[in-house]
Amino acid sequence: MQVAYKLESRETVDREFSPLLDIKDQYPKYVVTMDDFWKENVGGVQHVHISDFLLMEF
């Protein structure tokens, strides 16, 4: 899991998603942010808003 305030630039997106993309297992991976408008997943890493993440059932 990575946590960032906002994904405002391409460099921030790369910085937050790259470490999780390098892990080669089948466990779910998340990037949790305060971004409302951008909710795309990248290479199997799920991007979720903090409120959605806190309400998720694991």
C-alpha positions in Angstrom: 0.0 0.0 0.0 1.2 3.5 -0.9 -0.4 6.7 0.4 -0.1 10.1 -1.2 -2.1 13.3 -0.9 -2.7 13.9 -4.6 -1.4 12.5 -7.9 -0.8 15.9 -9.5 2.1 15.1 -11.9 3.4 12.2 -13.9 6.4 12.0 -11.6 4.1 11.6 -8.6 2.2 8.8 -10.3 5.4 7.0 -11.2 6.8 7.4 -7.7 3.7 6.0 -6.0 2.9 3.1 -8.4 6.4 1.9 -9.4 7.3 0.2 -6.1 4.1 -1.7 -6.1 4.4 -2.7 -9.7 7.9 -4.2 -9.0 6.4 -6.7 -6.5 5.6 -9.9 -8.3 3.0 -11.6 -6.1 -0.8 -12.0 -6.2 -1.7 -9.9 -3.2 -3.9 -6.8 -3.8 -2.0 -3.5 -4.0 -3.4 -0.1 -3.4 -2.5 3.5 -3.9 -4.7 5.6 -1.6 -5.1 9.3 -2.3 -7.5 12.3 -1.9 -8.0 12.5 -5.7 -11.7 12.4 -6.6 -11.4 12.7 -10.4 -8.8 10.1 -11.3 -9.6 6.5 -10.3 -7.7 4.4 -12.8 -5.9 1.3 -11.9 -2.3 0.9 -13.2 -1.0 -2.5 -14.0 -3.2 -4.2 -11.4 -2.5 -1.7 -8.7 -5.8 -0.2 -7.5 -6.1 3.5 -7.1 -8.8 4.4 -4.5 -9.9 7.5 -2.6 -9.2 7.4 1.1 -12.9 7.4 2.1 -13.6 4.4 -0.2 -10.6 2.6 1.2 -11.6 3.1 4.8 -15.1 1.7 4.0 -13.7 -1.4 2.2 -14.2 -4.8 3.7 -11.2 -7.1 3.6 
